[in-house]
């Protein structure tokens, strides 16, 4: 882009401020004109030095136009010959410098020959002290032309770096340990990153006057007592792996209060190699993550290695992660069953690419159709069944209770009875905290499924170990609140919350699946395993933090509105019923809930009764039977509340 084009674009676009860094190169005629001016200066300088060397005894003709024209004409000829003006100065190399040297050397040689020829013909010198003059001219012109190019090159470099730095976000690195310094150095050494390291932050108070990598060290006290404008900082870079949960929350609260963006560092090697090493904004999942369960890999591997495994709901959030983790233990075959066509196809593509040496069977089927799934048990003789298939969305199930019965109860009945009939070693069912003191059809249907599976454990001739896992909300699962909030924030709001006091437990998908695998290994049969979920999270606090982490101000940039509790929704979820007791296991984070049980004859009669009512599409009758099965099921904010009176 030439200067003329840049000026034209700026003027006619309404922006009269010329950004010098937008000029890609100086036009060739400009370089040539400037080179001629430099040659004139070099001639004048050489004349001046010659006069000084003669102590003023010889008059040097500074204004000898013929001499100027002769030298400059010859110089221009060789400049054209060696194309010294044609290269882009800001990208000059040794080759360009060598061309410049050849042009000056050739000019000096020809001028010397012309001057000597003139002396032979006219008997007088064209240039007084021609040899010293030519040496001076040659040296000074080369040096000046070289300095001109060097200056232009450095000028453009400085302008480019200044522009880059002005566009880069100024960030501080949290921590002054070796890992923090290494991350900061990697950011500094990667010019493609749009970030500029402005300093470090530490909890320590003895580093106020120290510096790292030439950058200042800020104390926490200084951050607390300064505004964002005073700090001249845009964000903070932290390594979440180096921080405990409480420490992370403390720092994040401070940074959000100061309206600073928070970034998490990728792997150091990615930053160094520039492979997708950009800094990612801290996500709410990073704050809710806890140290995951450490499963006993050897026991779990023995349970799966060389075995045939069935995963129902294998295309869902939990089911697909179970498939991924089980595949690591090299089973003989994994049968993945789901009724959702597209997600099932996606997990098939993923697993066949990730584990090309393993055998998979992907089955599109509905677990409520016993005739469709029984041939699978006959053919594959499963060693383990992970039952993750279920309908789980509370408001939808409240409107369509018969669908919950077909999948959550009839589907579980089909799978569990087939598992017992075909002597599957272990059957692990994924349940939910909503099954405890349920206030909705979904929770009551899952509690009914729990009761059926537990009762089946104690039937005559049963050899299958039936195990249930119960946990709360899973981060990032289909339909969970966090992806919903993210979409609302991306769309500019508002963020909708059903009630200001609503709270939920959260865990990560890998965490939940670790629990499922561990339970399948340690269970003796008939247990309901519950997980220490930590402290519940207030949803309004979750939404507020997500908005701030996205760089917005709650209720200013993104509105928060309350829509009221949905049908069947309650403020608090429990993992244990009031009359339940817990027993410890050898894992400190996993307990066994001793919930009330029901004999198999009774629960089977109830199950058959509710299935028949479902076939008749009798909603009220279906819910009434659920309330008979689960006495502590009390509808909340639902049309079925009348059944509790």
C-alpha positions, 0 to 999 in steps of 0.5 A, spaced: 500 500 500 503 506 497 502 513 501 498 516 496 493 510 497 493 510 504 492 518 504 486 517 499 483 511 503 484 515 510 481 522 507 475 519 503 473 514 509 472 520 514 479 518 518 484 524 517 489 521 522 494 517 518 496 511 521 503 510 519 504 503 521 498 502 515 504 504 510 507 497 507 513 500 504 516 507 501 515 508 494 521 507 489 521 514 487 521 516 494 527 512 496 531 514 489 529 522 491 532 521 498 538 517 496 540 523 491 539 528 497 544 523 501 549 523 495 549 531 495 550 531 502 556 526 502 559 530 496 558 536 500 561 533 506 567 530 502 568 537 500 568 540 507 573 535 509 578 536 504 578 543 505 579 542 512 585 537 510 588 543 506 588 548 512 584 553 507 590 553 502 585 550 497 578 553 495 574 547 494 568 549 489 562 547 494 557 549 488 560 546 482 554 544 479 557 540 474 561 536 479 554 534 483 551 533 476 557 528 474 557 524 481 550 524 482 548 522 475 553 516 475 551 514 482 543 514 479 546 509 473 549 504 478 543 505 483 538 503 477 543 497 475 543 494 481 536 496 483 538 499 490 532 503 491 527 497 489 527 493 495 522 494 501 527 498 506 523 495 512 525 488 510 532 490 508 537 484 508 545 483 507 543 482 499 540 489 499 546 492 503 551 488 498 548 491 492 548 498 495 556 497 496 557 495 489 553 501 486 557 506 491 564 502 489 562 502 481 560 510 482 567 511 485 571 507 480 567 511 474 568 518 477 575 516 478 576 514 471 572 520 468 576 525 473 583 522 471 581 522 463 579 529 464 586 531 467 589 527 461 585 531 456 585 538 459 591 538 464 588 540 470 584 536 475 576 536 475 576 534 483 582 537 487 585 531 491 581 526 487 583 520 491 582 523 498 575 526 495 573 519 492 575 515 498 571 520 503 565 520 498 565 513 498 565 512 505 560 517 507 555 516 502 555 508 503 555 510 511 549 515 510 545 511 505 546 505 510 544 509 516 538 511 512 535 504 511 537 502 518 533 508 520 527 507 516 527 499 518 528 501 525 522 506 525 517 502 522 519 496 527 518 501 533 511 504 530 509 496 529 511 494 536 508 500 539 501 499 535 501 492 537 503 494 544 497 499 544 492 494 541 495 488 546 491 487 553 495 489 559 495 483 564 498 481 570 501 474 572 498 471 578 504 468 582 511 469 582 514 462 582 517 458 577 511 456 573 508 463 573 515 466 571 515 461 565 508 462 563 510 470 563 516 469 559 512 464 554 507 470 553 513 475 552 516 471 547 510 469 543 509 476 539 502 473 536 499 473 542 494 480 543 497 480 551 502 484 554 505 482 561 505 488 565 507 485 571 506 480 577 501 479 583 503 476 589 500 475 596 507 476 599 508 483 602 516 483 601 516 484 594 514 491 593 521 493 590 523 487 586 521 485 579 521 479 575 523 479 567 524 487 568 516 487 570 514 490 577 511 486 582 504 488 585 502 486 592 494 484 593 494 490 598 496 495 592 490 491 588 485 492 593 487 499 594 487 501 587 482 502 581 482 499 574 484 506 571 490 507 576 493 500 575 492 501 568 491 493 567 486 490 563 486 483 566 489 477 570 493 471 568 492 465 572 494 458 573 488 454 576 492 448 577 496 452 582 491 454 586 486 451 591 479 452 591 478 457 597 484 461 594 482 461 587 475 464 589 478 469 594 483 472 588 477 471 583 472 475 587 477 481 588 479 481 580 471 481 579 470 487 584 476 491 580 472 489 573 478 485 571 478 480 565 481 473 568 484 469 563 487 461 565 493 459 562 494 453 557 499 448 557 506 451 557 508 447 551 502 450 547 504 457 548 511 456 546 510 452 540 504 457 538 499 451 538 492 453 540 496 457 545 491 463 546 489 465 553 482 462 555 477 466 559 476 463 566 469 459 566 464 458 571 466 451 571 473 452 573 471 455 579 466 450 581 471 444 579 473 440 585 479 435 586 476 429 582 475 423 585 481 418 584 478 412 582 482 405 583 484 404 576 487 397 577 480 395 580 476 398 575 481 395 570 480 388 572 472 389 572 472 392 565 479 389 561 477 384 556 469 384 558 463 386 554 460 392 557 453 395 555 452 403 556 445 405 555 444 413 554 451 412 551 450 418 547 448 423 553 452 427 557 454 422 562 453 416 558 458 418 553 463 420 558 462 413 561 463 410 554 470 414 553 472 412 560 471 405 560 474 404 553 481 406 556 480 399 560 480 395 554 474 391 554 473 386 549 466 390 546 462 396 548 455 396 546 452 403 546 445 404 546 441 410 545 434 412 542 437 419 539 440 418 532 444 424 531 448 424 538 449 416 537 452 418 530 457 423 533 459 419 539 460 413 534 465 417 530 468 420 536 470 413 539 472 409 532 477 415 531 479 415 538 480 407 539 480 404 532 483 398 535 477 397 540 470 393 538 464 397 538 457 396 537 452 402 536 445 400 537 439 405 536 433 403 540 428 405 545 429 401 552 422 401 553 421 396 548 423 389 551 423 385 544 428 390 541 433 390 547 433 382 549 436 380 543 442 384 545 443 380 552 442 374 548 447 375 543 453 379 547 452 376 554 454 382 558 459 383 564 457 390 566 451 394 564 451 402 565 444 404 565 444 412 564 438 412 559 433 417 562 428 423 561 431 428 566 428 435 564 423 437 570 418 441 566 417 437 560 416 431 564 411 434 569 407 436 562 408 429 559 408 424 565 407 418 561 413 419 557 417 418 564 414 412 566 415 409 559 423 410 560 425 411 567 420 406 570 419 401 564 425 402 561 429 400 567 424 394 569 426 391 562 434 392 563 434 390 570 430 384 569 434 382 563 440 383 567 438 378 572 435 373 567 442 373 563 446 373 569 450 380 568 455 381 573 453 388 575 448 393 573 449 400 575 444 405 575 445 412 574 440 416 579 439 423 581 438 427 587 431 429 585 429 422 587 430 424 594 423 427 597 421 428 590 417 434 588 416 432 581 414 427 576 421 426 574 424 425 581 418 420 583 419 416 577 427 415 578 425 414 585 421 408 583 426 406 579 431 405 585 426 402 589 425 396 583 432 395 582 434 395 590 428 390 590 430 386 584 437 385 588 434 380 593 429 376 589 431 368 588 436 366 584 438 373 582 446 373 581 447 380 579 449 386 583 445 392 582 448 398 584 445 405 584 449 412 584 445 418 586 448 425 585 446 432 583 447 437 577 452 436 572 456 441 569 456 442 562 450 436 561 445 437 556 440 442 558 444 444 565 443 451 567 450 453 565 450 452 558 443 456 558 446 462 562 452 462 557 447 462 551 443 468 554 449 472 556 452 471 549 445 474 546 445 480 551 441 477 556 437 477 560 439 472 564 433 468 567 433 465 574 426 462 577 427 464 584 433 468 588 433 463 593 434 457 589 440 453 590 443 447 587 449 442 588 454 441 582 459 436 580 463 435 573 462 430 568 468 426 569 467 427 576 460 424 576 463 418 571 469 417 576 463 415 581 459 411 577 465 407 575 468 406 582 461 404 585 460 399 580 467 396 582 466 397 590 458 395 590 456 388 593 449 389 591 443 393 593 447 399 595 445 407 593 451 410 593 451 418 594 457 423 593 460 428 598 457 434 593 461 439 598 457 446 599 451 448 595 451 453 590 446 459 590 444 460 582 443 468 583 451 468 585 452 463 579 449 467 574 452 474 577 459 471 576 458 468 569 456 475 567 462 478 570 467 473 567 464 475 561 466 482 562 459 485 563 456 488 569 450 484 572 443 488 571 447 494 567 450 490 561 446 484 562 439 484 566 437 478 571 430 477 572 426 472 576 421 468 572 418 464 578 419 456 580 417 452 574 412 446 575 415 441 580 421 445 581 424 446 588 429 451 592 433 445 595 435 438 593 437 433 597 442 427 596 439 423 603 432 423 605 430 425 612 430 418 615 436 415 611 442 414 614 449 413 611 454 408 612 462 410 610 466 406 605 473 406 604 473 412 599 472 418 604 468 422 598 463 416 597 457 414 602 452 409 602 445 411 603 440 407 607 434 409 604 427 405 605 426 399 601 420 395 598 419 388 597 419 386 590 412 383 589 410 390 591 414 394 587 413 390 581 405 390 582 406 398 582 410 398 576 405 394 572 399 398 575 403 405 573 405 402 566 398 400 564 395 407 566 401 410 562 398 406 556 391 409 557 395 416 557 391 417 564 396 423 567 392 424 573 392 416 575 399 416 573 401 421 578 397 418 583 400 411 583 407 415 583 405 418 590 402 411 592 409 408 591 413 414 593 409 417 600 414 423 600 413 425 593 409 432 594 408 436 588 410 443 588 408 449 583 404 443 579 397 442 577 398 435 581 398 439 588 391 437 588 392 430 589 396 432 596 390 435 599 
